[in-house]
């Protein structure tokens, strides 16, 4: 319970703070958009960039970690994609369903939670999960959607559109630049390091408050079976598959294994909602799934944090 109170509770309290700020009209929809853009384009990229500049590349090459986390994503995406065939005929809609079931709120919620539970050493694996989620998974979903939208699908043009979309994503560019800097072996100049440290320090609280603002503006209509299927896939199936792969299939340090499981157990992030809105699809199911999964994760993530704390790292 001590781990839940010290690590998980502050995270959910910040989300509640954002929700109350929106409900009490302290911050409105305009603030939600502005704060979201601040996190996406400034503070979180600064945090990811600085984290990657401090990574020891020789010790960070845990390919089993990437395989375990990606395996959980793949199994959950496929289950939701195939499960949506009866109600969603278009490839675009089924792709968004698959994305919603497997898209963890890694950057906004996962990084703050890992820092609180495991400390700074977990920032490298937490950042890698953010990369896999925000680039590989998101890019794969965009590729399927673009392929579906073209009357005469062209692989080169589809890949070009996906590449452009990913290059414009600061959550991908920042850690890649950080890794490039780390490969030089040169430490960041003290002034620059202090600057990105200050900017990145605001990422966690701002991101969590932004989640609360978004949830307060999300429709609260009753959840249908489609929503519950997405939530069950995200909170139960994905962490279960990841845990099996991380502890029984692929070798990796214990902290990396627990980080993979914790990050895979997070609720649905806002990426699927933004993608549905971007392509003019019905975003009600994804928005409700985000709301329900976030509320349910108060219980599921707290239980997982308590379980992890009962099995201390060697």
KENUKE-742739 format. One line per field, with one value per residue (C-alpha): residue number from 1; z, x, y; residue in one letter. Coordinates in steps of 0.05 Angstrom, whole numbers, plus 5000, padded with zeros to 4 digits. Each point is the difference from the previous one (the first is absolute). Example, Ala and Ser with C-alpha at 12.3 -4.5 7.8 and 13.67 -1.06 7.14 Angstrom:
// residues 2
resi: [1|2]
up: [5156|4987]
east: [5246|5027]
north: [4910|5069]
resn: [a|s]
// end
This chain:
// residues 314
resi: [1|2|3|4|5|6|7|8|9|10|11|12|13|14|15|16|17|18|19|20|21|22|23|24|25|26|27|28|29|30|31|32|33|34|35|36|37|38|39|40|41|42|43|44|45|46|47|48|49|50|51|52|53|54|55|56|57|58|59|60|61|62|63|64|65|66|67|68|69|70|71|72|73|74|75|76|77|78|79|80|81|82|83|84|85|86|87|88|89|90|91|92|93|94|95|96|97|98|99|100|101|102|103|104|105|106|107|108|109|110|111|112|113|114|115|116|117|118|119|120|121|122|123|124|125|126|127|128|129|130|131|132|133|134|135|136|137|138|139|140|141|142|143|144|145|146|147|148|149|150|151|152|153|154|155|156|157|158|159|160|161|162|163|164|165|166|167|168|169|170|171|172|173|174|175|176|177|178|179|180|181|182|183|184|185|186|187|188|189|190|191|192|193|194|195|196|197|198|199|200|201|202|203|204|205|206|207|208|209|210|211|212|213|214|215|216|217|218|219|220|221|222|223|224|225|226|227|228|229|230|231|232|233|234|235|236|237|238|239|240|241|242|243|244|245|246|247|248|249|250|251|252|253|254|255|256|257|258|259|260|261|262|263|264|265|266|267|268|269|270|271|272|273|274|275|276|277|278|279|280|281|282|283|284|285|286|287|288|289|290|291|292|293|294|295|296|297|298|299|300|301|302|303|304|305|306|307|308|309|310|311|312|313|314]
up: [5000|5013|4927|4977|5043|4982|4926|4971|5042|4981|4926|5005|5046|4945|4950|5049|5008|4925|5000|5057|4967|4938|5038|5042|4937|5026|4934|4937|4933|4975|5059|4984|4929|5022|5056|4955|4947|5053|5024|4931|4967|5058|5069|4984|4940|5047|5052|4948|4967|5065|5022|4936|5004|5066|4977|4999|4931|5017|5060|4968|4943|5031|4938|5041|5033|4933|4977|5063|4999|4925|5007|5049|4953|4940|5036|5027|4934|4962|5049|4996|4925|4988|5053|4965|4934|5016|5016|4960|4927|4979|5010|5027|5057|5018|5001|5049|5043|5001|5016|5057|5033|4998|5006|5070|5031|5004|4994|5041|5056|4994|5006|5064|5030|4984|5028|5065|5007|4972|4999|4945|4978|4970|4954|4944|4994|5011|4943|4954|5013|4982|4935|4983|5015|4969|4939|4982|5022|4979|4934|4986|5013|4954|4946|5003|4998|4942|4962|5011|4978|4933|4942|4968|5060|4986|5049|4985|5008|5064|5030|4981|5036|5061|5000|4996|5057|5045|4984|5023|5066|5053|5046|4949|4977|5070|5027|4933|5003|5072|4980|4944|5051|5048|4945|4996|5073|5012|5061|4991|5016|5070|4978|4948|5049|5052|4948|4976|5072|5021|4939|5007|5075|4983|4953|5052|5039|4938|4962|5058|5009|4925|5004|5054|4957|4941|5041|5028|4929|4977|4989|5057|4963|5020|4978|4949|4988|4951|5053|5052|4951|4988|5074|5017|4945|5024|5076|5002|4935|4983|5068|5006|4932|5015|5068|4970|4947|5048|5056|4964|4927|4991|5047|5030|5068|5050|5001|4925|5004|5052|4961|4938|5039|5035|4936|4964|5056|4992|4976|4928|4978|4959|4935|4973|5014|4963|4942|4995|5001|4949|4950|5013|5032|5059|5061|5053|5012|5008|5045|5045|5001|5022|5056|5024|4996|5039|5055|5004|5001|5068|5026|4951|4999|5075|5009|4952|5037|5066|4969|4972|5068|5033|4953|5010|4946|5014]
east: [5000|5059|5021|4929|4996|5068|5003|4931|4957|5036|4993|4925|4994|5030|4951|4943|5027|4994|4930|4977|5032|4958|4936|5007|5017|5067|5029|4958|5006|5050|5046|4995|5025|5055|5025|4998|5042|5049|5010|5005|5044|5043|5003|4994|5049|5050|4992|5008|5060|5037|4984|5030|5063|5015|4988|5058|4989|5040|4955|4935|4998|4948|4966|4960|4967|4978|4977|4959|4966|4988|4972|4948|4981|4995|4956|4953|4996|4985|4946|4964|5009|4970|4946|4975|4986|4926|4985|5054|5007|5050|5073|5008|4951|5028|5070|4978|4967|5065|5040|4953|5006|5076|5020|5027|5002|5076|5025|4948|4987|5052|5063|4977|4978|5065|5041|4959|5004|5069|5039|5042|5028|4933|4999|5038|4952|4940|5024|5009|4928|4979|5039|4968|4931|5005|5040|4995|4928|4973|5037|4973|4928|5010|5028|4938|4954|5036|5001|4924|4986|5035|4958|5061|5046|5072|5052|5052|4950|4971|5069|5017|4938|5015|5072|4979|4951|5052|5054|4952|4990|5044|4992|5039|5050|5022|5024|5031|5041|5017|5026|5040|5032|5014|5036|5052|5020|5000|4960|4950|5028|4980|4956|4963|4992|4970|4953|4972|4998|4956|4956|4993|4984|4932|4981|4973|4953|4976|4987|4960|4959|4987|4972|4951|4979|4988|4960|4955|4981|4989|4929|4975|4948|4990|5055|4981|5033|5049|5027|5005|5036|5052|5009|5007|5052|5040|4998|5000|5022|5059|5035|4988|5032|5057|5013|5005|5049|5041|5009|4997|5022|5049|5059|5006|5016|4943|4988|4992|4951|4958|5002|4975|4942|4983|5001|4957|4949|4987|4933|4987|5035|4970|5034|4942|4950|5044|5008|4925|4986|5055|4970|4928|4978|4952|5043|4947|5022|5073|4986|4955|5052|5053|4955|4979|5071|5029|4949|5007|5076|4996|4986|5039|5064|4998|4995|5059|5042|4985|5020|5065|5017|4989|5054|5059|5053|5066]
north: [5000|5046|4994|5014|5062|5028|4980|4988|5047|5065|4982|4989|5061|5044|4971|5016|5071|5011|4970|5045|5061|4987|4984|5062|5040|5022|4976|4993|4965|5052|4984|4926|5011|5049|4955|4939|5036|5023|4929|4969|5052|5027|4967|4926|5003|5035|4945|4945|5034|5009|4929|4971|5043|4966|4929|4951|4970|4938|4984|5023|4950|4954|4974|4951|5059|5029|4931|4988|5068|4997|4930|5024|5056|4953|4949|5053|5038|4936|4978|5067|5005|4931|5011|5062|4964|4990|5072|5037|4982|5054|4987|5071|4989|4932|5030|5054|4947|4960|5062|5019|4932|5000|5074|5010|5069|4993|5071|5037|4949|4945|5041|5037|4934|4964|5058|4998|4924|4981|5065|5031|4933|4982|5061|4964|4940|5046|5044|4940|4979|5071|4994|4933|5027|5069|4980|4926|4986|5068|4996|4931|5024|5060|4954|4955|5061|5033|4934|4994|5072|4995|4974|4970|4984|5017|4975|5054|5057|4970|4991|5072|5027|4958|5023|5073|4991|4968|5051|5054|4964|5033|4940|4960|5053|5021|4932|4983|5064|4983|4932|5032|5047|4942|4963|5056|4988|5076|5024|5056|5069|5020|5058|4958|4943|5046|5029|4934|4975|5058|4994|4925|5004|5030|4942|4952|5046|5037|4935|4970|5063|5000|4929|5024|5059|4954|4950|5055|5019|4928|4975|4958|4959|4928|4953|4948|4932|5032|5046|4945|4956|5054|5013|4926|4992|5059|4989|4923|4967|5044|4998|4926|4984|5049|4968|4930|5025|5042|4949|4933|5011|5057|5013|5070|5033|4996|5075|5000|4942|5034|5066|4963|4971|5065|5040|4949|5003|5074|5026|5022|5063|5056|4979|4957|5056|5051|4952|4987|5075|5013|4952|5020|4935|4991|5015|4986|4928|5018|5059|4957|4945|5050|5025|4930|4971|5059|4994|4925|5005|5034|4930|4957|5042|5009|4925|4989|5053|4964|4934|5028|5031|4932|4971|5047|5004|4965]
resn: [x|x|x|x|x|x|x|x|x|x|x|x|x|x|x|x|x|x|x|x|x|x|x|x|x|x|x|x|x|x|x|x|x|x|x|x|x|x|x|x|x|x|x|x|x|x|x|x|x|x|x|x|x|x|x|x|x|x|x|x|x|x|x|x|x|x|x|x|x|x|x|x|x|x|x|x|x|x|x|x|x|x|x|x|x|x|x|x|x|x|x|x|x|x|x|x|x|x|x|x|x|x|x|x|x|x|x|x|x|x|x|x|x|x|x|x|x|x|x|x|x|x|x|x|x|x|x|x|x|x|x|x|x|x|x|x|x|x|x|x|x|x|x|x|x|x|x|x|x|x|x|x|x|x|x|x|x|x|x|x|x|x|x|x|x|x|x|x|x|x|x|x|x|x|x|x|x|x|x|x|x|x|x|x|x|x|x|x|x|x|x|x|x|x|x|x|x|x|x|x|x|x|x|x|x|x|x|x|x|x|x|x|x|x|x|x|x|x|x|x|x|x|x|x|x|x|x|x|x|x|x|x|x|x|x|x|x|x|x|x|x|x|x|x|x|x|x|x|x|x|x|x|x|x|x|x|x|x|x|x|x|x|x|x|x|x|x|x|x|x|x|x|x|x|x|x|x|x|x|x|x|x|x|x|x|x|x|x|x|x|x|x|x|x|x|x|x|x|x|x|x|x|x|x|x|x|x|x|x|x|x|x|x|x]
// end
